[in-house]
Every structure is written in structure tokens, then in C-alpha cells.
């Protein structure tokens, strides 16, 4: 439609075309190249579920390590192991959440 206040005409097409497209306004044409995901849309479900599962496995290992590493006669805690498990869990759960949101249609 045409926006009378700014004099901009925007045409919305139901399917974007690959390649260069143009928008016209009173000051000339604006050329843009649409950005597409390098990952196919069908892979979002697989990535979300698998990354979340791996993240939960590392989370369970982290909790098990924290619960069993205390006490007087038990093994001592290792900061490197704690940070590694927490970092891996955080990374996989974060990426899994990101792909889950993309899968359900919340585009970030």
C-alpha cells in the first residue's frame, strides 16, 4: 500500500524471491538482498531436540558431580570439571533453546 504521510510504497509479496529485490519510494529505489538461513527449516526440529537432550545430559552429570563430591571421605571438587560441565550444559541448552524458538516460529 501507499503511506501518504511519508510517500513510501511498500509491496508485500507472500513469497520472497531469491536474488535482488527493490523497494520504491519518492527518493528512488532501494535495492536489498534477502537473508536466508544457512540451515534448512526442516532441521530446526532435529537440532532443537538433540541439542536440548545433550544439554540435559550434561546438566544431570553436573548435578550428580556436585551432589557426590562433598563430604569428608569423598573426593574433592575440581574447578575445571565443574566449569567444563557447566559450560557445556549452558552452551547446548542455549543453542537448543534458540533452535526450539525458531522451530515454533519465534524468529529472533
N, C-alpha and C positions, 0 to 999 in steps of 0.2 A: 504494500500500500504506500501511499504518499503521506509523509508527515508535513503538514502545511507550516508548522512553526519553524522547522529547520530546513525545509525544502529537500529532504532526503527521500529517495525512493528505494525501498528495500524489497526485493523479490525473494520470497521464501519458497524453496522447492522441496518436495517431500523426500527426494533422494539426492544427496550431493554427488556431483560428478567428479571423477578423478581428473587431476590436472589443474590448470589455472582457471580461475573464475573471476568475474569482475562485478563490482557494485558501482552503480552510477549515482552521482549526486550533482548538485549545482556547480561544484568546483572542479568537476572532472570525474574520471574513473579511478577507482581504487582496485588494484589487482592483488589478489591474495591466493595462496596455495593452501588448500585444506590439509589439516594434520590428521593422520590416521595412526592407529595403534600398531606397533610392530608385532603385537601378539594377537592372533585371531580371537574373535569374540567367543568362539566355542571353547577356547582353552581356559577362560576365566573360571569356570566351574571346577575344572580339574585342578588348576593351580590353587584356588581358594581352599578346597577341601584338603588337598595334600599338604600344603604349607601349614594350615591350621593343625592338622594331625601331627606333623613333625614338631611344631611349636609346643603342643600339649605334651608330647613325649619328653621333650627337654624340660618343660615345666615340672612334670612329675618327677623326673630324675633330680631336678634341683631341690624340690621339697623333700624327697627321700634322703638326699645327701644332708640337708640341713637338720632333719629330724634324727638321723642316725650318727651324726658326727659330734654330738655333745657328750657330756659326762666325763667322769674321772678316768675310767679304764678304757674308754673307747678312743678311737683315732682322733687326731686333732684336725681342725679345719684348715683348708688350704685356700688362700685368697684367689689364686689363679684358677682353681677348679670352680669356685663359686662364681667368679666373674665370667668364666667361659660358659658355664651352663646358663647363667642369667642372660648373657649377651646373645647366645644362640636362641634361647627361648624368645627373647624380645624381638629379635630380627625376624624369625619365622612367623611369630604371631602377628607382628606388624604387617609384613608382606601378605600374609594370609587374610588379614582383615581388609587390607587395601583391595585385593582381588575379589573378596567377598562383596564389598561395596560396589565394585564395578559390575560384578555378576548380577546383582539385584537391581542395577540401574541408577545408582547414586554415583554420577560421574564427577570425579574430583579434579 
